[in-house]
Amino acid sequence: MHRTLEVRVQTTPSSPSHGFGHDLLWNRLAHAHVEGIVDSRGGPPRALVVGTAGSGKTRVLRHLRERLARNGSHVTPTGNRPDFTALPPGGVVVVDDAHLLSDAELTALSARLDDENAGLILACRPWPRNELLRAVGRELEKQHPVVLLGHVSGVEVREYLAREQRVVDEACVTAIVEMCGSATWLVLEALTLHGYGPCPEPSHRNLRDALHDVIAERLETIDPGVAARVRRQALGVSIEGDDDGGLFAGHAEGLLLRNGRPVPIVRTAVLATTPVDQIVHLVDGDAGQGVGLLLEYLDGVTDPRVADTLLRLGDTQLTRDPSRAAELFRSAESAGADTTAVTVRQGLAEWARGDIDAAGVLLDSVEIPPTHPSYPRAVDTVAAVWAARGLMDMSDAAFVSAPLDEPLIVAHAAIAALGAGDREAALNALAVSLPLRAFPSAAAVSMRLLSRGLRGTLAAPATGAVEELVRAAATYTESGTQGPLPDLPAVLAAITAVNLGELDIAHNVLTEALRGNHGGSWARPRLLLWAAWVALRRQRPVETETRLANVQALPGTLSARDRLLRDAVVLAYTRRYGDSATLRSLWQRCRDDVMRVDPDLYSIHPLTEFVVVSALMGDAERLERPFQQALRLVDRLGSPPAWSAHLHWAGIQREILRARPDALATHAHALVAAAPHNHVAAAMATAGRTWTDVLTGTVDPERIEAAAVALADVGLAWDAARLASHGAGHAEDRRVISRLLSAARQLHPQQEQADGNAGAAPRVQRGNGLLSAREMEVAALVVQGKTYAEIGETIFISPRTAEHHIARIRRRLGATSRSDLIGKLRTVLEDADHEPPGAASPATVSHDPDPSGPFDTP
């Protein structure tokens, strides 16, 4: 490359002239630094000018020569290849393209700096610069700051146009500077191509096309390696071996910004001038980074290679950015991709976003023959959609009707078959051994562990099932898999842990799953709801509230299955910590949600809550059909103890609340039969037998306490407290009553205690010293409108004791009527600093059950 070398011998300076350099488009800071060089009083001019290709370095050097000449400097030109060692001392040497000088030439120039009368002005690109050139540059910077060229703002462009007495619309100047990334050489080219005066084409389409040609020509003339790197940066792809050197070189050529990103017009030029086959080749193996740019160029292009590339790119984006994946799939269809393949993928994208209904609508819109390559993915997604809609039998039917042989999908089919109570299909699917490659994937290992764990839940006892399922959940999280399936490994592990009385394991599994984004966006509400359910069973009301609030804050709507689970959590929370009026109102709002789903194995827990609350509300018939369906489902599976115990326990609670002891027998016999194989069923059977004894008038405090503690140990602390409370309600001995009520309060405290004293009763201020702490509790509940029975259930005292408390309160306050009593109680309670939250519990059942003993061994 040609370089200009001039030698200037400095003479007596004259007064400086402050001409701007009308033909220069440069930034204000560069101009200020040039003025400082020309007006230098501290010795001969020494400065470094740095700019990218086309930034105007040569023009700036010519401007300096003219300004120095006007100041009295004598310029002596030399040849193109001067011998720097032969130059006379004391002169000013101006060298362009110093980055092209040899080490010997740079050494000679460096030596001139030892001469205090010698001036030196160098111009170079920002790259490459070897150590010698950097050393010379550091010495030059000691006298004047570097003159940086290459980028200009819109203000500086307008000032340049004013000096040149040319007119360009303000909006056009702004658009030109933006599209050119402020690169000086491109701005100058654009202004020339745009022309002056009124803008004939505000869209600037022709201007962009013309600039594309200019940039394409520049790319053909620079180093081929640098040009290739610029193209890759513009397309957003990379290859092995790319380093920062190519980025620095691209910046030095004025085609990349300093951070390595392409100048906007360079990016579009590359997209517009690169053949489709080269685009496809460049993005192959590096999908994702340049997706947006690729779409911009390939929009409207019909080419099978483009369609395949866009489909592949969309597949890689499914878990990263489902919305972008859907956009890519739509573009693939425009490029000629198979409509069915695109629709199935779009359904997967909607699923990944959590819009399960949209996924179902998309897949309903196409007929997919079994021979189609997308058929297995379509069946897998459709089956998962039906499961989320609360129709697990339809999910099972989808898998059964499809001739599937992909191992991972077969594992999903096993989940659906088991959930639907299809024992034969479940066992067939669970019997499939997932083949593992030499380096098995985490997803395959997860499904293998899941199959073993689910098979274990059908055994009596379910030895090792929880361990296998916990490992399956952890491995699934590690796999990063976010595709559709009938239910999540973490949920299946948590449900099994709850079924077997391992609440802490269930809590840990769900916590880790949430932390690891188990299953992706669609899975999060389900994980949070199950975490809320487990927190409630662990007597963590604050955590339950937090989890429910987390679900409420999520975008989108819940699936029918998850709405049922949410309602069950809220009902259970209100039954334990709310009041009867709120529970009844809530029941009126959500009681019909259970009709929108069919019972499946994984919805037994929310169903049991609906069953018990329906009996409490006197609405048990509403839940008769789904309850019987659930019983038939577990019966078809062989009534495995790990799955049937909680369902039968709900049946016992329902019949106690309905005062139908004759209906207890079936459930009692089932629990007794399961007891040898499941310690949860054993605890339930013992508690049920003790409960029926209490209701017949046999109150043995040791047996009641032991049965209640056993219930609490398997995650049924609320039921355990009710058992102790009922025992107290049927006792005559005051010491026995006090003992059992104390046990009830310890088993189910009304609030979480920070100091661990979970059994302590809530603290209540004594109103004016008139009432005791217990009487203040009763007073607060009277004001809430609770009956004797409800007061007794709330604070674990008998209805008779509640009546005695109220009588004493009436006497102390001198109340003459109920309205007078309530008015005086409100006055007493005005200064109280705590009002117990209360719990809506059923009244004690006075009807004696059949003394034949339903819990006797069948």
Salt bridges, closest charged atoms under 4 A:
GLU6 OE1 - ARG8 NH2 2.59
GLU6 OE2 - ARG65 NH1 2.95
ASP23 OD2 - ARG62 NH2 3.18
GLU35 OE1 - HIS18 ND1 3.14
GLU35 OE2 - HIS31 NE2 3.43
GLU35 OE2 - ARG67 NH1 2.65
ASP39 OD2 - HIS18 ND1 3.94
GLU105 OE2 - ARG3 NH2 2.90
GLU105 OE2 - ARG81 NH2 3.55
GLU131 OE1 - ARG134 NH2 3.18
GLU131 OE2 - ARG138 NH2 3.09
GLU139 OE2 - LYS142 NZ 3.00
GLU159 OE2 - ARG28 NH2 2.25
GLU170 OE1 - ARG158 NE 2.63
GLU220 OE2 - ARG231 NH2 3.39
ASP242 OD2 - ARG229 NE 3.74
ASP242 OD1 - ARG232 NH2 2.56
GLU253 OE2 - ARG125 NH1 3.05
ASP284 OD1 - ARG312 NH2 3.79
GLU296 OE1 - ARG267 NH2 3.38
ASP303 OD2 - ARG305 NH2 2.69
ASP315 OD1 - ARG345 NE 2.99
ASP315 OD1 - ARG377 NH2 3.93
GLU327 OE1 - ARG324 NE 3.15
ASP338 OD2 - HIS372 NE2 2.82
GLU350 OE2 - ARG353 NH1 3.35
ASP357 OD1 - ARG389 NE 3.85
ASP380 OD1 - HIS412 ND1 2.90
GLU468 OE2 - ARG452 NE 3.22
GLU468 OE1 - ARG471 NH1 3.26
ASP487 OD2 - ARG526 NH2 2.89
ASP487 OD2 - ARG561 NH1 3.75
ASP504 OD1 - ARG538 NE 3.21
GLU512 OE2 - ARG515 NH1 2.51
GLU543 OE2 - HIS507 ND1 3.63
GLU543 OE2 - ARG547 NE 3.92
ASP562 OD1 - ARG526 NH1 2.71
ASP567 OD1 - ARG566 NH2 3.18
ASP592 OD1 - ARG622 NH1 2.92
ASP593 OD1 - ARG596 NH1 2.59
GLU609 OE2 - ARG575 NE 2.91
GLU609 OE1 - ARG576 NH1 3.79
ASP619 OD2 - ARG591 NH1 3.61
ASP619 OD2 - ARG622 NE 2.77
GLU621 OE2 - ARG658 NH2 2.83
GLU624 OE1 - ARG654 NH1 2.77
GLU655 OE2 - ARG654 NE 3.03
GLU655 OE2 - ARG658 NH1 3.69
GLU655 OE1 - ARG660 NE 3.53
ASP693 OD2 - ARG703 NH2 2.88
GLU702 OE2 - ARG739 NH1 3.25
GLU705 OE2 - ARG739 NE 2.97
ASP719 OD1 - ARG722 NH1 3.89
GLU732 OE1 - ARG800 NH1 3.93
ASP733 OD2 - ARG735 NH2 3.62
GLU775 OE2 - ARG808 NE 3.58
GLU775 OE1 - ARG812 NH1 2.81
GLU777 OE2 - ARG774 NH1 3.37
GLU793 OE2 - HIS726 NE2 3.31
ASP820 OD2 - LYS824 NZ 3.44
ASP833 OD2 - ARG763 NH2 3.03
